[in-house]
Amino acid sequence: MYPATFQLKENDGEISFSKSEVAEIVPDADMRFSLVILTSGAKHFVQGTEQDILEKLESESAPGHAS
């Protein structure tokens, strides 16, 4: 499974993780961001709705995906 890269809410940084690393996705109140809780316990606010994030993770892990 390949990691997908997401824009962080707090700053101009980015974070990459794969679907298998995600424990939970919690939508933020303004619906433009989501709290992603990783299996490691790390928590990150990233740009995108829960659906956006899941779709990006699915597309990155699809067979034949070229990075």
N, C-alpha and C positions, 0 to 999 in steps of 0.2 A: 504494500500500500504506500502510495506516494503522499508526502505532505502537501497541503495547500497553504498558501500564504495569505494572511489577512492583515488589514490596516488596524492598528490599535487606536482606541478612543482617546487615551490620555496624552499622546504625543504623536509625532510623525513617524514613529517606529512601526515595524511589522513583526509578526510572529508566524511561524509555520508549525503546523501539526497535522497529523493524519486522523482519519475517522476513528481508528482504534484507540487513539489517545483521549477521546472526548468522553467524559463521564456524564455531562449534563450541559444543556444550553438553556439559559434563562433570558427571555426577552427583556430589554430595558424599557422604562416607561415611555420614552419618546419614540420607540419602535425603529429607530435608525441603527441601534447598536444592540448587541446581545452579550451577556456574561457567559463566557465559555469556561466551564470547570473541567480541567483535565484529570485523568486518572492519577496523576502525580500529586494532585491537590492544588496545583497552581490555578489561579483565577485570572482571566484577562477579559476586559471589555474590548470587543472587536466590532468593526463596522459591518452591518448587515443584520437582516432578520434571521430568525432561526431557520426558516425555509431557505434563504439565500446561502447560509453557511452549509446546511446539509446538502444542497445542490452542488455547491463548489467542492465539497469533500467527496461526493459521489463521482463527479466528473473527473477528479484527480485520481481516483482509485479505479476507474474503468479500465478494462483490458484494452490494450492498444493505445493507451494515452501516451502521447509523446511530450515530454517536458522541454 
